[in-house]
Amino acid sequence: MIEYIYLGRRILRYWRASPSQLKLCLICLKNFFYKVMVKENNIEKWLPGPQVDGPSNFNTEDSNEDPTYISWLEKHPCAISSFNRMISAVKGKQVVVFLDYDGTLSPIVNDPDRAFMSDPMRSAVREVARLFPTAIISGRSRDKVHEFVKLDEVYYAGSHGMDIMGPPALHLKSYDGKYQTNTVDDKGNETTLYQPAKEYLPSIKKILKELKRRTCDVPGAFVEDNMFCISVHYRHVLDEDYGTLEEIIGEVVSEYSSSFHLTRGKKVMEIRPSIQWNKGNALLYLLQTLGFSDSANVLPIYIGDDKTDEDAFKVLRVRGEGYPIIVSSVPRGTSASHSLRDPSEVLSFLVRLAAWGEDALS
């Protein structure tokens, strides 16, 4: 219900709805949500109880079917049912939000070029960014993520944090200035571009060209240029062709083994520069540019589903502040403190965070 109250406030603010119009709008919205999202997508058992703190947001019947997951939830409780307890730690601190994209803000899809963000998710991220500094840190190229998200209110870090467009950073002595460029965006706002792997670009272009040439005969293989890393998707590759694809990629990487290495994700292999930089470093960089490098007055929230997000989770654990939240519907090893089951729960959490922020800052 808190989501509907929040949406009602926004409607009243922007469209000057009368109370009767507002009530009608909320009724229609609630009915639409129940019919389309609950009935047709069978997410009834996942709906959060926003005013109750507890170990999970599953119903008992579903929980009994997966005791392993319930045991895992005891160590990584649902961030929705634990929201009140989590947010009580703010106590005057500045909330800063970090988000992965694929599998977090959008579902994992068969076609990487169609990992579109829903309009409700976009609205939720926009509202969160209006209230708190917000950044999206993705393995995609920064331009591709911006194309998907379509929001200028957030900061973007692509290529697993190797391509950051963040706030002005004029006096960051702890970072090499040769990788940093102060610039102005399309709207005239001062920003800083930080690219710690930019000297690898010529080699990346060569590897990209070679991979496209050598994998074109492997049905279903898709090579994606993510600026400072290369992703080879094999979700549509037949089992009998996977060995061939893996051999091709191994041979190409071996030619550049002194400067590049291979990592693996969800139905994807990635070739990345061998530098000491990951999503955890990107998180620390953005915190510093925002003025919270060593501050005890910040509460970072990082939400992600990928192995690469674990680097950011570990950073928050080491700092002893904030909440690393993993998006997963199955038990898995993680440094996260809390969990969300899927992007629909990420949406619920962000809406609730925005609703809380609206009240706290009003």
CORWO-V681619 format. One record per backbone hydrogen bond with DSSP energy under -1.0 kcal/mol. NH is the residue of the N-H (numbers start at 1). CO is the residue of the C=O. If there is no record, write none. Layout:
NH|CO, NH|CO
//
This chain:
5|1, 6|2, 7|3, 8|4, 9|5, 10|6, 11|7, 12|8, 13|9, 14|10, 15|11, 22|18, 23|19, 24|20, 25|21, 26|22, 27|23, 28|24, 29|25, 30|26, 31|27, 32|28, 33|29, 34|30, 35|31, 36|32, 37|33, 38|33, 39|34, 40|35, 42|38, 46|43, 52|49, 63|59, 64|60, 66|63, 70|66, 71|67, 72|68, 73|69, 74|70, 75|72, 76|72, 78|55, 79|339, 82|78, 83|80, 86|82, 87|83, 88|84, 89|86, 90|87, 93|90, 94|297, 96|299, 97|133, 98|301, 99|135, 100|303, 103|106, 104|101, 105|101, 106|101, 114|111, 115|112, 116|114, 122|118, 123|119, 124|120, 125|121, 126|122, 127|123, 128|124, 129|125, 130|126, 131|127, 132|128, 135|97, 136|155, 137|99, 138|157, 145|141, 146|142, 147|143, 148|144, 149|145, 150|146, 155|134, 156|165, 157|136, 158|163, 159|140, 160|138, 162|159, 163|158, 164|194, 165|156, 166|192, 173|171, 175|172, 179|176, 180|177, 181|193, 183|191, 185|189, 188|185, 191|183, 192|166, 193|181, 194|164, 195|179, 198|195, 200|197, 201|198, 204|200, 205|201, 206|202, 207|203, 208|204, 209|205, 210|206, 211|207, 212|208, 213|209, 214|210, 215|211, 218|215, 221|218, 222|233, 224|231, 226|229, 228|226, 230|271, 231|224, 232|269, 233|222, 234|267, 237|234, 241|238, 242|238, 245|241, 246|242, 247|243, 248|244, 249|245, 250|246, 251|247, 252|248, 253|249, 254|250, 255|251, 256|253, 257|254, 259|256, 260|256, 261|272, 263|270, 265|268, 267|265, 269|232, 270|263, 271|230, 272|261, 274|259, 275|273, 277|275, 282|278, 283|279, 284|280, 285|281, 286|282, 287|283, 288|284, 289|285, 290|286, 291|288, 292|287, 299|94, 301|96, 302|323, 303|98, 304|325, 309|306, 310|307, 313|309, 314|310, 315|311, 316|312, 317|313, 318|314, 319|315, 320|316, 321|316, 323|300, 325|302, 326|338, 327|304, 328|340, 337|324, 338|324, 339|77, 340|326, 346|342, 347|343, 348|344, 349|345, 350|346, 351|347, 352|348, 353|349, 354|350, 355|351, 356|352, 357|353, 358|354, 359|355, 360|356, 361|357
//
